[in-house]
């Protein structure tokens, strides 16, 4: 069962979380805080984590977060993820799990300018099939809910819709083409299915970008990109598929992606929770 966003972003939050927010906004260099993840979109469960974006400029030090004394792990800037995903902290406030994400405002502003011009990159990040696009920073701003400070709330740039849609689709064609010719034909099951998963994620990114739908993580990627049907394709495989059956799987994944792209060319349907 899921909930819907409340006018108060921290509605239902434990007092200890509210106190943490008050502590964080007072730290040197911290200019804004935002609630993200399922808590921001209203799709959370009762046991969901609380995700907080910590937007900072010069002077911010993770050591100051560590000095607050909350149980958990606090990493240095760039120690986990690197690139735009610049580290963070995983705290346990008497059973309330809180994830902090370091977000450098100078980098955020640069990536906004890049996205408006239709420029973007892919950076590797653990647990993400295809890595993350640099416009993830804009996606977070578009769907997160500001708790303190001022943050931009970008629309999906038209140049980015075209460039990212085309770029992701081109990658998917290469990924799935290789899965078919190099792995499916030779019954290399693990390699073939691995590339099918990657290709499906790339197609989902392509369709989401074409439709102007923001994606903030891999948990919702396939559904937002119209590619969740690939699960049924995988479940339908026999226990020991033949090369022909694997090739048919790849072909069906490509067709599913073409349908998703055709459906993704409409208007922006990104969620717009109250800010």
C-alpha positions in Angstrom: 0.0 0.0 0.0 1.3 3.4 -0.9 0.6 6.9 0.3 0.2 10.3 -1.5 2.3 13.4 -0.9 1.2 15.6 2.0 1.4 19.4 1.9 4.0 18.9 4.7 7.0 17.0 3.3 7.8 15.6 6.7 4.3 14.7 7.7 4.5 11.6 9.9 8.2 11.9 10.3 9.6 11.0 13.7 10.8 13.9 15.8 14.4 12.7 15.7 14.3 13.1 11.9 13.0 16.6 12.2 15.8 17.3 14.6 18.3 15.9 12.2 17.0 18.2 9.4 17.4 21.2 11.8 21.0 20.1 12.6 22.0 19.7 9.0 20.8 23.0 7.7 22.9 24.8 10.3 26.1 23.1 9.2 28.7 25.3 7.4 28.3 25.2 3.6 24.8 23.6 3.6 22.4 25.8 1.6 19.4 23.6 1.1 17.9 20.3 2.0 15.4 18.3 0.0 13.3 15.1 0.7 13.7 12.5 -2.1 12.9 9.0 -3.0 9.6 7.3 -2.3 8.9 9.6 0.6 8.8 12.6 -1.8 6.7 10.9 -4.4 4.2 9.4 -2.0 5.0 5.8 -3.0 6.6 4.8 0.2 5.8 2.0 2.6 5.7 2.4 6.4 9.2 1.0 6.6 10.8 3.0 3.8 14.0 4.9 4.3 14.0 8.7 4.4 16.3 10.1 1.6 17.6 13.6 2.1 19.6 15.6 -0.5 22.2 17.8 1.2 22.9 20.7 -1.2 26.1 22.5 -0.4 28.8 24.9 -1.5 32.3 25.6 -0.3 32.8 24.9 3.4 30.8 21.8 3.7 32.6 18.9 5.4 31.2 15.4 6.0 33.2 15.4 9.2 30.7 17.9 10.6 27.9 15.5 9.9 29.9 12.7 11.6 30.4 15.0 14.6 26.6 15.2 15.1 27.1 11.7 16.7 24.3 9.7 15.0 24.9 6.0 14.5 25.8 5.0 10.9 28.3 5.6 8.2 29.4 9.0 6.9 31.6 9.0 3.8 33.8 11.8 2.5 33.0 13.8 -0.7 33.4 11.6 -3.7 34.3 8.5 -1.6 31.2 6.6 -2.7 30.0 6.8 -6.3 32.2 9.7 -7.4 31.2 12.1 -10.2 27.8 13.6 -9.8 26.9 11.0 -7.2 29.2 12.5 -4.6 28.9 10.3 -1.6 26.6 10.6 1.5 25.7 9.0 4.7 23.6 6.1 6.0 22.2 6.8 9.5 20.1 4.9 11.9 18.0 7.2 14.2 16.7 4.6 16.7 15.3 2.5 13.9 14.5 5.3 11.5 16.8 4.7 8.5 18.0 7.9 6.8 20.1 8.2 3.6 22.0 11.5 3.0 23.1 12.4 -0.5 25.9 15.0 -1.0 24.9 17.4 -3.9 27.4 20.1 -4.8 25.4 23.1 -6.1 28.1 24.2 -8.5 28.0 20.8 -10.2 24.2 20.8 -10.1 24.1 24.2 -11.9 26.6 23.0 -14.5 24.6 20.0 -15.3 21.4 22.0 -15.6 23.2 24.2 -18.2 24.5 21.1 -20.0 21.1 19.5 -20.1 19.4 22.6 -21.5 22.0 22.4 -24.3 21.2 18.7 -24.9 24.5 17.5 -23.5 24.7 14.6 -21.0 27.0 11.7 -20.0 26.7 8.3 -18.4 28.6 7.6 -15.2 29.1 4.2 -13.6 27.3 3.6 -10.3 26.9 0.4 -8.4 23.5 -1.3 -8.5 22.5 0.5 -11.7 22.4 -1.6 -14.8 23.4 1.1 -17.2 25.1 3.6 -14.8 23.4 6.9 -14.3 22.9 9.9 -16.7 24.3 13.2 -15.5 20.8 14.7 -15.8 19.8 12.6 -12.8 20.6 15.8 -10.8 17.8 17.6 -12.7 15.5 14.7 -12.2 16.0 14.9 -8.4 15.3 18.6 -8.4 12.1 18.1 -10.4 10.6 15.5 -8.1 12.1 16.1 -4.7 10.5 18.3 -2.1 12.5 21.2 -0.6 12.7 21.3 3.2 15.0 24.3 3.6 16.6 26.8 1.3 15.9 27.5 -2.4 16.5 25.1 -5.2 15.6 25.3 -8.9 12.8 23.1 -10.2 13.7 22.4 -13.9 11.3 21.4 -16.6 12.5 18.6 -19.0 14.6 20.5 -21.6 13.5 19.8 -25.1 17.0 19.4 -26.4 17.7 16.8 -23.7 14.6 14.9 -24.7 15.8 14.5 -28.2 19.5 13.9 -27.4 19.0 11.5 -24.5 16.2 9.6 -26.3 18.4 9.1 -29.4 21.5 8.4 -27.4 20.0 5.7 -25.2 18.2 4.1 -28.1 21.4 3.9 -30.1 23.2 2.2 -27.1 20.3 -0.3 -26.7 20.5 -1.2 -30.4 24.2 -2.0 -30.1 23.7 -3.9 -26.8 20.9 -6.1 -28.0 22.5 -6.6 -31.4 25.5 -8.0 -29.7 23.4 -10.1 -27.3 21.8 -11.7 -30.3 24.8 -12.3 -32.6 27.5 -13.0 -30.1 25.7 -14.7 -27.2 22.2 -16.0 -28.1 23.6 -17.7 -31.2 26.1 -19.6 -29.1 23.8 -20.4 -26.2 25.8 -18.2 -23.8 22.8 -17.9 -21.4 24.2 -15.7 -18.7 25.9 -13.3 -21.0 22.8 -13.1 -23.3 20.4 -12.5 -20.4 22.7 -10.0 -18.8 22.8 -7.9 -22.0 19.0 -8.2 -22.4 18.7 -6.7 -18.9 21.1 -3.9 -19.8 19.4 -3.3 -23.2 16.0 -3.2 -21.6 17.2 -0.6 -19.1 18.7 1.5 -22.0 15.4 1.3 -23.9 13.5 2.4 -20.8 15.8 5.4 -20.4 15.3 6.2 -24.1 11.5 6.1 -23.9 11.4 8.0 -20.6 13.6 10.7 -22.1 11.6 10.9 -25.3 8.4 11.4 -23.2 10.0 13.9 -20.8 9.6 11.6 -17.8 12.2 12.0 -15.1 13.9 8.9 -13.7 15.7 9.1 -10.4 16.7 5.4 -9.9 16.6 1.9 -11.3 13.8 0.8 -9.1 11.1 2.5 -11.2 13.1 2.7 -14.5 11.5 -0.2 -16.4 8.0 0.9 -15.5 8.5 4.6 -16.3 10.1 3.6 -19.6 7.4 1.1 -20.6 9.8 -1.8 -20.5 8.4 -3.8 -17.5 7.0 -6.2 -20.0 10.5 -7.7 -20.3 9.9 -9.6 -17.1 7.1 -11.6 -18.7 9.4 -12.4 -21.7 12.1 -13.7 -19.3 9.6 -15.8 -17.3 8.4 -17.4 -20.5 11.8 -18.8 -21.4 12.1 -22.6 -20.9 14.6 -24.0 -18.5 17.2 -24.7 -21.1 16.5 -22.3 -24.0 17.8 -23.0 -27.5 19.8 -20.4 -29.5 16.7 -19.7 -31.5 14.6 -19.1 -28.4 17.3 -16.7 -27.0 17.3 -14.8 -30.3 13.5 -14.6 -30.2 13.8 -13.1 -26.7 16.2 -10.5 -27.9 13.9 -9.7 -30.9 10.9 -9.4 -28.6 12.8 -7.0 -26.3 13.7 -4.8 -29.2 10.1 -4.8 -30.3 8.9 -3.9 -26.8 11.4 -1.0 -26.9 10.1 0.3 -30.2 6.6 0.2 -28.8 7.8 2.0 -25.6 9.5 4.7 -27.8 6.3 5.2 -29.8 4.3 5.6 -26.7 6.9 7.8 -25.1 6.7 10.6 -27.7 3.7 12.2 -26.0 3.6 15.0 -23.4 5.5 15.1 -20.2 3.8 13.0 -17.6 6.4 13.3 -14.8 4.9 13.4 -11.3 4.7 16.9 -9.8 4.4 16.6 -6.0 3.7 19.8 -4.1 6.8 21.7 -3.2 
